[in-house]
């Protein structure tokens, strides 16, 4: 008598579990195809490991993309790391790197320091007032280093950098 009552409940439990498992699996497989979002689909990709020179170009593209394009084409972008004896604006120390141009009539001075999550940018046009901006590194990557074409372009700019 006891067996007659247990088996139907057991079978119902197994069937329910299979149904829930199959719906969950279908949702994960079809998530992108049918617009079903899952927790796994919403996880953000890890940031790429970027060289300081790549971050310099991303900073330049954030501040003035035309300037980067023009100065790179003219082979006049200069990248460097601030040294203790360098003459730099107040508020810049040897934790900063820089991106400048040898073409003095189009001078933009970009100083930046990056950690794993954010980039602090200090920049001035033609030696005027220094502006400060802090942006998430993920934002710079998203806007200028997300697609294969963007990565190739950034790396092309990096390869054209001169150093001091």
N, CA and C atoms as a LAMMPS dump frame, in Angstrom:
ITEM: TIMESTEP
0
ITEM: NUMBER OF ATOMS
492
ITEM: BOX BOUNDS ff ff ff
-5.0000000000000000e+02 5.0000000000000000e+02
-5.0000000000000000e+02 5.0000000000000000e+02
-5.0000000000000000e+02 5.0000000000000000e+02
ITEM: ATOMS id mol type element x y z
1 1 1 N 0.817 -1.184 0
2 1 2 C 0 0 0
3 1 3 C 0.868 1.257 0
4 2 1 N 1.935 1.258 0.822
5 2 2 C 2.827 2.399 0.907
6 2 3 C 3.513 2.652 -0.434
7 3 1 N 3.886 1.574 -1.138
8 3 2 C 4.545 1.708 -2.433
9 3 3 C 3.635 2.365 -3.454
10 4 1 N 2.389 2.136 -3.398
11 4 2 C 1.45 2.731 -4.351
12 4 3 C 1.378 4.24 -4.188
13 5 1 N 1.585 4.755 -3.007
14 5 2 C 1.522 6.194 -2.77
15 5 3 C 2.862 6.887 -3.055
16 6 1 N 3.976 6.23 -2.87
17 6 2 C 5.292 6.814 -3.036
18 6 3 C 5.661 6.936 -4.514
19 7 1 N 5.396 5.908 -5.301
20 7 2 C 5.791 5.922 -6.706
21 7 3 C 5.165 7.063 -7.498
22 8 1 N 3.898 7.327 -7.411
23 8 2 C 3.353 8.467 -8.179
24 8 3 C 3.995 9.799 -7.766
25 9 1 N 4.252 9.982 -6.497
26 9 2 C 4.895 11.219 -6.042
27 9 3 C 6.333 11.297 -6.543
28 10 1 N 7.036 10.181 -6.506
29 10 2 C 8.411 10.152 -6.986
30 10 3 C 8.468 10.461 -8.488
31 11 1 N 7.586 9.846 -9.232
32 11 2 C 7.542 10.079 -10.685
33 11 3 C 7.198 11.542 -10.963
34 12 1 N 6.291 12.117 -10.225
35 12 2 C 5.915 13.525 -10.405
36 12 3 C 7.116 14.435 -10.089
37 13 1 N 7.873 14.117 -9.068
38 13 2 C 9.059 14.89 -8.706
39 13 3 C 10.112 14.816 -9.814
40 14 1 N 10.349 13.643 -10.352
41 14 2 C 11.318 13.467 -11.433
42 14 3 C 10.87 14.235 -12.666
43 15 1 N 9.62 14.149 -13.027
44 15 2 C 9.089 14.846 -14.208
45 15 3 C 9.199 16.362 -14.038
46 16 1 N 8.885 16.865 -12.863
47 16 2 C 8.984 18.301 -12.595
48 16 3 C 10.434 18.76 -12.692
49 17 1 N 11.351 17.977 -12.131
50 17 2 C 12.765 18.321 -12.186
51 17 3 C 13.258 18.358 -13.625
52 18 1 N 12.868 17.37 -14.422
53 18 2 C 13.262 17.342 -15.829
54 18 3 C 12.705 18.544 -16.588
55 19 1 N 11.481 18.902 -16.307
56 19 2 C 10.861 20.047 -16.969
57 19 3 C 11.6 21.335 -16.616
58 20 1 N 11.887 21.539 -15.346
59 20 2 C 12.598 22.743 -14.912
60 20 3 C 13.999 22.768 -15.528
61 21 1 N 14.691 21.636 -15.513
62 21 2 C 16.031 21.569 -16.096
63 21 3 C 15.993 21.869 -17.591
64 22 1 N 15.045 21.33 -18.307
65 22 2 C 14.986 21.548 -19.753
66 22 3 C 14.646 23 -20.081
67 23 1 N 13.778 23.636 -19.306
68 23 2 C 13.459 25.053 -19.538
69 23 3 C 14.688 25.904 -19.266
70 24 1 N 15.395 25.618 -18.206
71 24 2 C 16.604 26.364 -17.852
72 24 3 C 17.674 26.201 -18.934
73 25 1 N 17.863 24.998 -19.413
74 25 2 C 18.842 24.738 -20.467
75 25 3 C 18.437 25.456 -21.751
76 26 1 N 17.169 25.406 -22.104
77 26 2 C 16.689 26.082 -23.309
78 26 3 C 16.918 27.589 -23.194
79 27 1 N 16.675 28.152 -22.032
80 27 2 C 16.88 29.588 -21.834
81 27 3 C 18.34 29.966 -22.028
82 28 1 N 19.259 29.164 -21.506
83 28 2 C 20.673 29.457 -21.653
84 28 3 C 21.118 29.334 -23.105
85 29 1 N 20.619 28.307 -23.818
86 29 2 C 21.019 28.1 -25.202
87 29 3 C 20.394 29.136 -26.125
88 30 1 N 19.175 29.519 -25.864
89 30 2 C 18.457 30.413 -26.769
90 30 3 C 18.48 31.853 -26.299
91 31 1 N 19.241 32.137 -25.257
92 31 2 C 19.242 33.473 -24.673
93 31 3 C 19.438 34.581 -25.679
94 32 1 N 20.434 34.493 -26.524
95 32 2 C 20.691 35.552 -27.482
96 32 3 C 19.728 35.5 -28.656
97 33 1 N 19.287 34.32 -29.021
98 33 2 C 18.454 34.159 -30.197
99 33 3 C 17.037 34.695 -29.978
100 34 1 N 16.483 34.521 -28.802
101 34 2 C 15.106 34.917 -28.554
102 34 3 C 14.967 36.105 -27.615
103 35 1 N 16.07 36.774 -27.328
104 35 2 C 16.014 37.943 -26.471
105 35 3 C 15.828 37.624 -24.998
106 36 1 N 16.018 36.376 -24.625
107 36 2 C 15.905 35.986 -23.221
108 36 3 C 17.239 36.296 -22.561
109 37 1 N 17.206 37.097 -21.513
110 37 2 C 18.456 37.424 -20.855
111 37 3 C 18.63 36.563 -19.623
112 38 1 N 19.839 36.158 -19.406
113 38 2 C 20.15 35.357 -18.235
114 38 3 C 21.254 36.057 -17.462
115 39 1 N 21.487 35.619 -16.274
116 39 2 C 22.544 36.2 -15.457
117 39 3 C 23.883 35.995 -16.142
118 40 1 N 24.103 34.82 -16.715
119 40 2 C 25.371 34.549 -17.382
120 40 3 C 25.566 35.467 -18.581
121 41 1 N 24.521 35.75 -19.337
122 41 2 C 24.645 36.598 -20.524
123 41 3 C 24.959 38.034 -20.145
124 42 1 N 24.593 38.446 -18.94
125 42 2 C 24.804 39.832 -18.529
126 42 3 C 26.174 40.071 -17.913
127 43 1 N 26.945 39.025 -17.667
128 43 2 C 28.282 39.214 -17.107
129 43 3 C 29.127 39.994 -18.088
130 44 1 N 29.865 40.969 -17.576
131 44 2 C 30.723 41.778 -18.439
132 44 3 C 32.019 41.036 -18.717
133 45 1 N 32.521 41.248 -19.913
134 45 2 C 33.795 40.659 -20.283
135 45 3 C 34.907 41.334 -19.489
136 46 1 N 35.963 40.609 -19.261
137 46 2 C 37.109 41.173 -18.561
138 46 3 C 37.802 42.176 -19.462
139 47 1 N 38.387 43.177 -18.852
140 47 2 C 39.136 44.165 -19.616
141 47 3 C 40.411 43.528 -20.147
142 48 1 N 40.804 43.912 -21.356
143 48 2 C 42.06 43.381 -21.879
144 48 3 C 43.237 43.959 -21.098
145 49 1 N 44.34 43.255 -21.112
146 49 2 C 45.567 43.784 -20.514
147 49 3 C 46.15 44.781 -21.504
148 50 1 N 46.16 46.041 -21.123
149 50 2 C 46.612 47.094 -22.022
150 50 3 C 47.984 47.601 -21.623
151 51 1 N 48.791 47.892 -22.627
152 51 2 C 50.06 48.556 -22.395
153 51 3 C 49.788 50.015 -22.072
154 52 1 N 50.703 50.652 -21.392
155 52 2 C 50.553 52.073 -21.07
156 52 3 C 50.416 52.91 -22.349
157 53 1 N 51.114 52.52 -23.41
158 53 2 C 51.028 53.24 -24.681
159 53 3 C 49.625 53.12 -25.29
160 54 1 N 49.001 51.953 -25.15
161 54 2 C 47.638 51.777 -25.645
162 54 3 C 46.67 52.659 -24.852
163 55 1 N 46.876 52.728 -23.541
164 55 2 C 46.031 53.6 -22.719
165 55 3 C 46.245 55.047 -23.129
166 56 1 N 47.489 55.429 -23.453
167 56 2 C 47.77 56.795 -23.914
168 56 3 C 46.937 57.123 -25.141
169 57 1 N 46.891 56.207 -26.09
170 57 2 C 46.099 56.434 -27.306
171 57 3 C 44.61 56.478 -26.979
172 58 1 N 44.139 55.597 -26.119
173 58 2 C 42.716 55.619 -25.723
174 58 3 C 42.361 56.944 -25.05
175 59 1 N 43.272 57.455 -24.222
176 59 2 C 43.063 58.758 -23.577
177 59 3 C 42.993 59.854 -24.642
178 60 1 N 43.949 59.828 -25.574
179 60 2 C 43.956 60.819 -26.647
180 60 3 C 42.676 60.77 -27.471
181 61 1 N 42.206 59.568 -27.776
182 61 2 C 40.967 59.421 -28.548
183 61 3 C 39.764 59.932 -27.762
184 62 1 N 39.815 59.786 -26.449
185 62 2 C 38.728 60.292 -25.611
186 62 3 C 38.707 61.82 -25.601
187 63 1 N 39.864 62.44 -25.495
188 63 2 C 39.949 63.896 -25.394
189 63 3 C 39.771 64.562 -26.756
190 64 1 N 40.465 64.049 -27.785
191 64 2 C 40.384 64.685 -29.108
192 64 3 C 40.8 63.693 -30.193
193 65 1 N 39.843 62.896 -30.703
194 65 2 C 40.195 61.866 -31.684
195 65 3 C 40.819 62.422 -32.969
196 66 1 N 40.377 63.59 -33.41
197 66 2 C 40.959 64.169 -34.628
198 66 3 C 42.424 64.531 -34.428
199 67 1 N 42.752 65.045 -33.252
200 67 2 C 44.133 65.388 -32.927
201 67 3 C 45.022 64.148 -33.007
202 68 1 N 44.569 63.034 -32.424
203 68 2 C 45.347 61.792 -32.457
204 68 3 C 45.553 61.343 -33.903
205 69 1 N 44.491 61.348 -34.674
206 69 2 C 44.573 60.919 -36.065
207 69 3 C 45.544 61.803 -36.865
208 70 1 N 45.393 63.12 -36.751
209 70 2 C 46.244 64.05 -37.496
210 70 3 C 47.705 63.954 -37.068
211 71 1 N 47.94 63.941 -35.765
212 71 2 C 49.314 63.938 -35.273
213 71 3 C 50.004 62.597 -35.514
214 72 1 N 49.243 61.524 -35.481
215 72 2 C 49.819 60.222 -35.8
216 72 3 C 50.207 60.17 -37.279
217 73 1 N 49.339 60.685 -38.139
218 73 2 C 49.64 60.722 -39.576
219 73 3 C 50.874 61.58 -39.853
220 74 1 N 51.071 62.626 -39.056
221 74 2 C 52.231 63.509 -39.217
222 74 3 C 53.467 62.977 -38.487
223 75 1 N 53.341 61.794 -37.876
224 75 2 C 54.443 61.166 -37.136
225 75 3 C 54.985 62.087 -36.041
226 76 1 N 54.064 62.742 -35.312
227 76 2 C 54.536 63.684 -34.287
228 76 3 C 53.995 63.411 -32.889
229 77 1 N 53.334 62.269 -32.669
230 77 2 C 52.874 61.938 -31.315
231 77 3 C 54.038 61.396 -30.5
232 78 1 N 54.173 61.926 -29.308
233 78 2 C 55.252 61.52 -28.422
234 78 3 C 54.655 60.988 -27.125
235 79 1 N 55.098 59.807 -26.715
236 79 2 C 54.664 59.175 -25.469
237 79 3 C 55.851 59.132 -24.513
238 80 1 N 55.566 59.318 -23.25
239 80 2 C 56.617 59.191 -22.252
240 80 3 C 56.049 59.019 -20.858
241 81 1 N 56.937 58.769 -19.933
242 81 2 C 56.59 58.66 -18.512
243 81 3 C 57.243 59.839 -17.812
244 82 1 N 56.469 60.542 -16.998
245 82 2 C 56.991 61.712 -16.29
246 82 3 C 58.103 61.27 -15.344
247 83 1 N 59.221 61.975 -15.426
248 83 2 C 60.366 61.706 -14.553
249 83 3 C 60.457 62.822 -13.505
250 84 1 N 61.083 62.564 -12.376
251 84 2 C 61.139 63.565 -11.306
252 84 3 C 61.69 64.928 -11.74
253 85 1 N 62.604 64.972 -12.685
254 85 2 C 63.205 66.243 -13.107
255 85 3 C 62.451 66.928 -14.244
256 86 1 N 61.372 66.325 -14.758
257 86 2 C 60.62 66.925 -15.864
258 86 3 C 59.885 68.18 -15.414
259 87 1 N 59.769 69.127 -16.325
260 87 2 C 58.982 70.33 -16.071
261 87 3 C 57.555 70.039 -16.508
262 88 1 N 56.674 69.9 -15.533
263 88 2 C 55.267 69.572 -15.807
264 88 3 C 54.373 70.495 -14.991
265 89 1 N 53.118 70.617 -15.388
266 89 2 C 52.188 71.46 -14.62
267 89 3 C 52.037 70.96 -13.183
268 90 1 N 51.648 71.869 -12.315
269 90 2 C 51.411 71.522 -10.914
270 90 3 C 50.316 70.464 -10.838
271 91 1 N 50.487 69.488 -9.981
272 91 2 C 49.511 68.414 -9.83
273 91 3 C 49.878 67.164 -10.616
274 92 1 N 50.943 67.249 -11.401
275 92 2 C 51.435 66.095 -12.16
276 92 3 C 52.71 65.611 -11.465
277 93 1 N 52.763 64.324 -11.172
278 93 2 C 53.96 63.78 -10.546
279 93 3 C 54.489 62.612 -11.371
280 94 1 N 55.459 61.9 -10.834
281 94 2 C 56.072 60.824 -11.61
282 94 3 C 55.24 59.538 -11.653
283 95 1 N 53.986 59.606 -11.211
284 95 2 C 53.05 58.497 -11.393
285 95 3 C 52.3 58.628 -12.722
286 96 1 N 52.539 59.724 -13.436
287 96 2 C 51.815 60.007 -14.67
288 96 3 C 52.649 59.659 -15.899
289 97 1 N 51.934 59.364 -16.971
290 97 2 C 52.521 59.229 -18.299
291 97 3 C 51.975 60.386 -19.119
292 98 1 N 52.513 60.579 -20.318
293 98 2 C 52.026 61.697 -21.125
294 98 3 C 51.964 61.341 -22.604
295 99 1 N 51.156 62.12 -23.304
296 99 2 C 51.039 62.056 -24.755
297 99 3 C 51.027 63.5 -25.231
298 100 1 N 52.048 63.878 -25.981
299 100 2 C 52.17 65.24 -26.51
300 100 3 C 52.542 65.134 -27.983
301 101 1 N 52.712 66.281 -28.607
302 101 2 C 53.101 66.302 -30.006
303 101 3 C 54.323 67.18 -30.202
304 102 1 N 55.099 66.858 -31.191
305 102 2 C 56.266 67.685 -31.514
306 102 3 C 55.849 68.892 -32.348
307 103 1 N 54.628 68.899 -32.822
308 103 2 C 54.098 69.994 -33.633
309 103 3 C 53.531 71.056 -32.689
310 104 1 N 54.331 72.021 -32.318
311 104 2 C 53.981 72.975 -31.256
312 104 3 C 52.764 73.849 -31.565
313 105 1 N 52.429 74.079 -32.828
314 105 2 C 51.266 74.921 -33.117
315 105 3 C 49.951 74.163 -32.899
316 106 1 N 50.004 72.859 -32.711
317 106 2 C 48.799 72.066 -32.448
318 106 3 C 48.923 71.38 -31.09
319 107 1 N 49.569 72.037 -30.168
320 107 2 C 49.943 71.434 -28.902
321 107 3 C 48.753 71.143 -27.994
322 108 1 N 48.607 69.899 -27.662
323 108 2 C 47.724 69.442 -26.598
324 108 3 C 48.614 68.594 -25.705
325 109 1 N 48.559 68.835 -24.424
326 109 2 C 49.348 68.043 -23.485
327 109 3 C 48.395 67.168 -22.687
328 110 1 N 48.593 65.865 -22.782
329 110 2 C 47.769 64.905 -22.042
330 110 3 C 48.652 64.177 -21.036
331 111 1 N 48.242 64.215 -19.788
332 111 2 C 48.911 63.469 -18.745
333 111 3 C 47.873 62.512 -18.178
334 112 1 N 48.284 61.314 -17.843
335 112 2 C 47.317 60.349 -17.304
336 112 3 C 48.013 59.351 -16.401
337 113 1 N 47.217 58.804 -15.489
338 113 2 C 47.673 57.662 -14.694
339 113 3 C 46.493 56.708 -14.619
340 114 1 N 46.807 55.44 -14.764
341 114 2 C 45.765 54.422 -14.831
342 114 3 C 45.977 53.378 -13.752
343 115 1 N 44.871 52.892 -13.228
344 115 2 C 44.936 51.693 -12.401
345 115 3 C 44.061 50.658 -13.099
346 116 1 N 43.717 49.603 -12.44
347 116 2 C 42.974 48.528 -13.099
348 116 3 C 41.548 48.915 -13.464
349 117 1 N 41.003 49.962 -12.829
350 117 2 C 39.604 50.311 -13.069
351 117 3 C 39.375 51.697 -13.641
352 118 1 N 40.255 52.64 -13.352
353 118 2 C 39.995 54.013 -13.791
354 118 3 C 41.266 54.69 -14.292
355 119 1 N 41.029 55.763 -15.054
356 119 2 C 42.132 56.552 -15.582
357 119 3 C 41.886 58.005 -15.202
358 120 1 N 42.879 58.62 -14.586
359 120 2 C 42.81 60.05 -14.281
360 120 3 C 43.566 60.769 -15.387
361 121 1 N 42.865 61.692 -16.043
362 121 2 C 43.431 62.414 -17.177
363 121 3 C 43.538 63.886 -16.807
364 122 1 N 44.683 64.469 -17.064
365 122 2 C 44.876 65.909 -16.902
366 122 3 C 45.376 66.416 -18.244
367 123 1 N 44.687 67.411 -18.786
368 123 2 C 45.049 67.879 -20.12
369 123 3 C 44.906 69.389 -20.226
370 124 1 N 45.704 69.949 -21.144
371 124 2 C 45.672 71.388 -21.397
372 124 3 C 45.823 71.605 -22.897
373 125 1 N 45.12 72.597 -23.404
374 125 2 C 45.25 73.002 -24.798
375 125 3 C 46.17 74.205 -24.872
376 126 1 N 47.214 74.104 -25.679
377 126 2 C 48.155 75.199 -25.904
378 126 3 C 48.716 75.765 -24.599
379 127 1 N 48.961 74.918 -23.603
380 127 2 C 49.564 75.352 -22.351
381 127 3 C 48.633 76.126 -21.434
382 128 1 N 47.361 76.18 -21.764
383 128 2 C 46.415 76.911 -20.916
384 128 3 C 46.041 76.075 -19.703
385 129 1 N 44.933 76.433 -19.057
386 129 2 C 44.484 75.79 -17.827
387 129 3 C 44.416 74.266 -17.951
388 130 1 N 44.863 73.594 -16.914
389 130 2 C 44.86 72.143 -16.847
390 130 3 C 43.478 71.665 -16.401
391 131 1 N 42.871 70.796 -17.189
392 131 2 C 41.572 70.205 -16.869
393 131 3 C 41.798 68.785 -16.356
394 132 1 N 40.961 68.35 -15.43
395 132 2 C 41.077 67.002 -14.88
396 132 3 C 39.791 66.237 -15.149
397 133 1 N 39.965 64.99 -15.527
398 133 2 C 38.827 64.119 -15.846
399 133 3 C 39.193 62.708 -15.397
400 134 1 N 38.277 62.033 -14.736
401 134 2 C 38.487 60.641 -14.359
402 134 3 C 37.429 59.801 -15.056
403 135 1 N 37.878 58.769 -15.764
404 135 2 C 36.948 57.904 -16.497
405 135 3 C 37.257 56.444 -16.176
406 136 1 N 36.224 55.615 -16.192
407 136 2 C 36.484 54.185 -16.021
408 136 3 C 37.277 53.658 -17.222
409 137 1 N 38.242 52.817 -16.975
410 137 2 C 39.011 52.218 -18.057
411 137 3 C 38.073 51.453 -18.995
412 138 1 N 37.051 50.836 -18.432
413 138 2 C 36.083 50.094 -19.253
414 138 3 C 35.392 51.008 -20.267
415 139 1 N 35.167 52.265 -19.904
416 139 2 C 34.534 53.219 -20.825
417 139 3 C 35.459 53.521 -22.009
418 140 1 N 36.743 53.718 -21.734
419 140 2 C 37.703 53.972 -22.815
420 140 3 C 37.787 52.769 -23.749
421 141 1 N 37.808 51.576 -23.173
422 141 2 C 37.859 50.353 -23.976
423 141 3 C 36.588 50.222 -24.802
424 142 1 N 35.453 50.459 -24.192
425 142 2 C 34.166 50.325 -24.894
426 142 3 C 34.059 51.3 -26.06
427 143 1 N 34.54 52.513 -25.882
428 143 2 C 34.356 53.511 -26.938
429 143 3 C 35.404 53.409 -28.047
430 144 1 N 36.602 52.876 -27.756
431 144 2 C 37.654 52.914 -28.779
432 144 3 C 38.473 51.639 -28.943
433 145 1 N 38.155 50.564 -28.216
434 145 2 C 38.985 49.364 -28.299
435 145 3 C 38.143 48.088 -28.258
436 146 1 N 36.889 48.2 -28.651
437 146 2 C 35.963 47.072 -28.541
438 146 3 C 36.026 46.157 -29.763
439 147 1 N 35.977 46.723 -30.956
440 147 2 C 35.941 45.904 -32.169
441 147 3 C 37.353 45.596 -32.662
442 148 1 N 37.445 44.615 -33.527
443 148 2 C 38.742 44.251 -34.103
444 148 3 C 39.333 45.435 -34.868
445 149 1 N 38.51 46.142 -35.611
446 149 2 C 38.974 47.294 -36.385
447 149 3 C 39.514 48.395 -35.454
448 150 1 N 38.804 48.654 -34.351
449 150 2 C 39.261 49.655 -33.382
450 150 3 C 40.59 49.243 -32.762
451 151 1 N 40.712 47.983 -32.388
452 151 2 C 41.968 47.502 -31.789
453 151 3 C 43.129 47.648 -32.774
454 152 1 N 42.875 47.314 -34.026
455 152 2 C 43.924 47.463 -35.043
456 152 3 C 44.336 48.923 -35.19
457 153 1 N 43.35 49.831 -35.177
458 153 2 C 43.649 51.251 -35.334
459 153 3 C 44.453 51.776 -34.145
460 154 1 N 44.034 51.415 -32.937
461 154 2 C 44.773 51.84 -31.738
462 154 3 C 46.202 51.305 -31.797
463 155 1 N 46.366 50.05 -32.154
464 155 2 C 47.701 49.462 -32.208
465 155 3 C 48.545 50.088 -33.321
466 156 1 N 47.903 50.527 -34.389
467 156 2 C 48.62 51.249 -35.452
468 156 3 C 49.134 52.581 -34.906
469 157 1 N 48.275 53.299 -34.161
470 157 2 C 48.712 54.561 -33.541
471 157 3 C 49.865 54.308 -32.566
472 158 1 N 49.75 53.239 -31.785
473 158 2 C 50.805 52.912 -30.811
474 158 3 C 52.135 52.659 -31.528
475 159 1 N 52.074 51.942 -32.625
476 159 2 C 53.316 51.626 -33.34
477 159 3 C 53.971 52.881 -33.927
478 160 1 N 53.193 53.948 -34.125
479 160 2 C 53.732 55.198 -34.669
480 160 3 C 54.222 56.152 -33.581
481 161 1 N 54.006 55.814 -32.322
482 161 2 C 54.415 56.693 -31.229
483 161 3 C 55.931 56.872 -31.204
484 162 1 N 56.34 58.062 -30.924
485 162 2 C 57.751 58.349 -30.654
486 162 3 C 57.904 58.411 -29.151
487 163 1 N 59.087 58.196 -28.659
488 163 2 C 59.323 58.271 -27.208
489 163 3 C 60.376 59.324 -26.932
490 164 1 N 60.307 59.858 -25.736
491 164 2 C 61.311 60.837 -25.29
492 164 3 C 62.162 60.246 -24.216
